[in-house]
Amino acid sequence: MNLNRRQVISGIAALAAGRTVCGLSGLRPVLASVSPAELATQLAADPRRPQYHLLPAANWMNDPNGPIYWRGQYHMFYQYNPNGAYWGDMHWGHATSPDMVHWRHLPVALAPTPGGPDAGGCFSGTALSDGSGRVAMLYTGVVPAPEDHATIRDGAHSLRESQCLAFGTGASLTNWSKDSRPVIADPPAGLDVAGFRDPAPWKHGDEWLMAVGSGIRGKGGAVLLYRSHDLRHWEYLHLLAGGSGSGDKTPNPVDSGDMWECPDFFALGDKHVLIHSTQGKAYWQSGSFDTDALVFHPERGGVLDFGSFYAPKTQLDHEQNRILWGWIPETRPEAEYRAAGWAGLMSLPRVLTLDSSGELRIQVAAQAGKLRQSERKLKLTGQEEEDRRRLPELQLENACGEVACSLRRGAEPCEISLFSDQDKDKALLTCRYDPSRPGVILIDDKAVPVGDAGPIELRFFIDGSVIETFANSAGALTSRFYLAGSTAAPIGVKIAAGWKSLSALSVWQISPISRDRLTT
């Protein structure tokens, strides 16, 4: 299972019996001697904590849940543990933004209800306008269950998943009411499912359709398709999509590809796109959707991000662009992020489009440009020694900024790295272009597509301990780095080969979205 996303802590049954409050006041520090106020000071001074990405004031974050543009504001809900920086006791955290960049934290939107269908946790789902002035949330609730009645069972844990419904009202969406019973209590009869979660509904004519992540034991991952006229009564239709799995025997079916979680299905241009997550990565397929038979015919596919990026979710912005969000998990040991008091963050907003061949294109939303400070350019002279001498002038302070460069394709290999002043001999990230493989660039030795023609445009968004890299709007890779020390070292650029290929290089400091790294 990917990075503890669904790792069920042994005390889940106990957690189902009682609730906690959210925010710093509800945090249970790893060291009992650390007060919430002391922890807030620690978090605000942590140089590894991002400054312009969304993350909670403290504790654990994972999947984006139901991002929605509602009455002039963007609302982001997300998987959140109010008790500490580790997975467990899943709530829905809540933040709002006027522009998808500057965020304000609001109270928790959904909390498990003792004795209810979500007593063991409020798992992922979708928010949508129901057409009556309310926002509806379809989400997965879990409860402990005997193994013969469980949809999550891995030999150590046994949980029953069902699909639940809640409604929010008002401009701020801080008032929520839940249906007391699941709207889909059980998986389809006759299917031996390997997971049953993460509902993703959409409007289809005068009815609703909904994808639910699943898998068929012994067959592979699957997305189930349901239909409803009122969001409460759902009819199972058939599989929307499925895969064959890897054949590997793993305790958790997500690790083998035998369960697909976090599906999302939407129109894009004149095609439809399905995304899902499995085996530690998020995947996309584009193709045609038969709106009469309600069957999806995939034609193209690929990976959404080749690095630390999982469980993505999309929304429409106020201009009807399709925006992708993803969870950026930690890659350091659990003991370290528990002690740090925070874990996980949200990616920057990414705009999705399809090119003429049906390939998915990904680029950072233009709103992120609001945070740029003045541009500094490397003035290329064509004299390598002179250009190399001037390159150190383009350092980024506080590990907080953006680097953009453009490469000409040619016969010469090229290598560009990001490094810190702490250790100039160890790269934080390295990009290598080999003319013998014109369609890809190696980013930390992972082949990321860049297309076959034209210049290669690279953008690096560096923030505390994360780098989001975008290559030609054709591929992305998110990576983590954790520098030691109490201050953030400057970040620089190295060019080890291919100076003649470099046609432009610019850097920008990026303005933090809060004064104290608490992003609120």
Buried (B, 14 or more C-beta within 10 A) or exposed (E): BBBBBBBBBEEBEEBBEEBBEBBBEBBEBBEEEBEBEEBBEBBBEBBBBBBBBBBBBBBBBBBBBBBBBBEEBBBBBBBBBBBBBBBBBBBBBBBBBEBBBBBBBBEBBBBBBEEBBBBBBBBBBBBBBBEEEBBBBBBBBBBBBEEEEBBBBBEEBBBBBBBBBBBBBEEBBBEBEBBEEBBBEBBBEEBEBBBBBBBBBBEEEEEBBBBBBBBBBEBBBBBBBBBBEEBEEBEBBEBBBBBEBBEEEBEBBBBBBBBBBBBBBBEBBEBBBBBBBBBBBBBBBBBBBEEEEBBBEBEBBBBBBBBBBBBBBBBEBEEEBBBBBBBBBBBBEBEEBBBBBBBBBBBBBBBBBBBEEBBBBBBBBEBBEEBBEEEBEBEBEEEEEEBEEEBEEBBBEBBBBBBBBBBBBEEBBBBBBBBBEBEEEEBBBBBBBEEEEBEBBBBBEBEBBBBEEEBBBBBBBBBBBBBBBBBBBBBBBBBBBBBEEEEBBBBBBBBEEBBEBBEBBBBBBBBBBBEBBBBB
